[in-house]
Amino acid sequence: MKGSMSTDLGIITISPEVIAKYAGSVAVECFGIVGMAAVNVKDGLVRLLKKDSLTHGIHVEITDDNRIRLGFHIIVAYGVSISAVTDNLISNVKYKVEEFSGMPVDKINIYIEGVRVID
């Protein structure tokens, strides 16, 4: 479902893919995150996504009352605190996506799909 807001000049409609792309760009800037992950359900394989395909590691749901729910599949850096990384990710994404879209973020689920050593 697309998010839409009514203004004095008309209706603004935001696609979930736009929100996913923006949230992905915010997420990869966070400390301790190596990148987004794509999970192959059939084989159970996880692979690191390139910067141009960040939206595949993010699930966006927009409710009927224009609330955003996000699901991130991420790969974290080896040796960092997972709770610190996820707290940072949640606070940054929530603030920036709400500011960007004008819609409240209701829930953020984070799935750690792997750990990578950074050179």
N, C-alpha and C positions, 0 to 999 in steps of 0.2 A: 504494500500500500504506500502511496505517496503522501507526504506530509503537505498540508496546505493551510495557509493563513489568509484571512480576509483583512484587507486594508481599505482605506478610503478610496484608493485609486483602482482597486481590483483584487484579484486572488493571486497569491504567490504559492506555487507548487514546487516542492523540493523532492527530487528523486532519491531513493535510498542509496543508489550508487554514488551520487555526489557526496552524501554524508560519509559513506564508506571510504571514498578516496581521501577526503579531508581528514577523517579520523585516522586512517593509515599513515598519512604524512605526519600527523602529530605524534603518533605512537612510535615511529622509527626514530624520532628525535629524542625520545626519552632515554635516560641513562640506563645501561644494562640490557637494552633490547638489541639483539643482533638483527632481527627482522621478523617478518610475518611468515607463517608456515602454511603450506598446503598439505592437507591430509588426504591420502588416497585410501578411502574406506575399504575398497576391495582388497588391496594388498597390505594395508596397515602401515604404509610408508609415509614418512614425513619429509618434506623437502623445503628448503629455504627459498622464498620467492624473491625475484628481482624487484627493484624499486618501481618498475613500470606495471607490475601486476599485484600491487598491494591489496587491492579489493578482494582478492580470492581468499585471503586469510581473515576476512572480517564479515560477520553476519550482522545486517541491520534490519531491525523490525520497527515499523512506525505504527503505533496503536491508533485506534479510532479517535482518541482524544489528543492526538498529536504529541505523544510522548515517545521518546526514542529508547530502544533497547539495543545494546551492542554486544557482540560476542567476538573476542579476539583470540586467534590461534597464533601464539608467538614462540620465538626461540630466544632464550636469554643467554647472556654471557656467563661463562664459567667463573665461579668465584665470587659472584655478587649475591646479595641477599634477595631471595625471590620475593619476600614480603615487602621489602623496600622498593624493589622495581615495580611490583604491581600497585602498591599505594601511589607511587609517583605517576604511573600510567593512568590510573583511575582519576586522580585529581586533575592532571593536565588535560586529558581527553574530555572529561566532563565539563570543565570550564570553557575550553576552546570550542567544543562542538555546540554547547549552549549559546555561546556568544556568536558563533558563525551562523547557526540556523535559526535562532530565536525560539527554539523548542526545547523543553526540559529533557534531560537525559534521566530516564527512569531506572535503568539497570545496566551494569557493565559486567559481563562474564568474561573471565580470562582463562584460557586453556594453555598451559605450558606444554608445548609439544616436543621440546628438546633443549639441549644445552650445547653451546659451541665455545671453543677456545678462540679468543680474539688475539691475533698477532700484534 
